[in-house]
Amino acid sequence: MPNELLNRERLAAVRSIAAERPVRIRITGDCMAPRLRDNAYVWVQARRRYWPGDALVIRSPAGALMAHRLIGAYRRRGHWRWLTQADSTPRPDFAVTASEIIGRLSGGECSPELISVPLRHRVWAAWRFLRFALIDRWLPVFRTPIRPSNKPAERENEC
């Protein structure tokens, strides 16, 4: 399946197939390098539960498919959201809902560490989530900015 923009109907169709059997998907970008190279074909399978450290294939807000590592989940306004982060970026990405997750990597042209996730990767992911929740989200509430800026916050390079 070529990596092109997915509308909601096509995403639902891919998700329903991935719930029954693995789906072969091409991933573009180097966000998960060196464990997953650009234009690699991977197998994706939907799971009932996802754990910190799992490599997930998700639909970005722009509609593209991307592979990112799950670092944690939280509940907001009665709905669960999953926070992901690429291995090559210093900060977490946007949170996704269950409807935007296609599934977990289950094989293909990728490192075995993305399929059978080592404990150190799970601990790293959980640490990143706690760091993000405690330091990046709650601590700035107690800090007073030295000089307020009128410019909107720039988003880091989206991977």
Sequence and secondary structure as in RCSB ss.txt:
>XXXX:A:sequence
MPNELLNRERLAAVRSIAAERPVRIRITGDCMAPRLRDNAYVWVQARRRYWPGDALVIRSPAGALMAHRLIGAYR
RRGHWRWLTQADSTPRPDFAVTASEIIGRLSGGECSPELISVPLRHRVWAAWRFLRFALIDRWLPVFRTPIRPSN
KPAERENEC
>XXXX:A:secstr
       HHHHHHHHHHHHHS EEEEE SSTTTTTB TTEEEEEE  S   TT EEEEE TTS EEEEEEEEEEE
ETTEEEEEEE TT SS   EE GGGEEEEEEEESB HHHHS  HHHHHHHHHHHHHIIIIIIIHHHH   SS   
S        
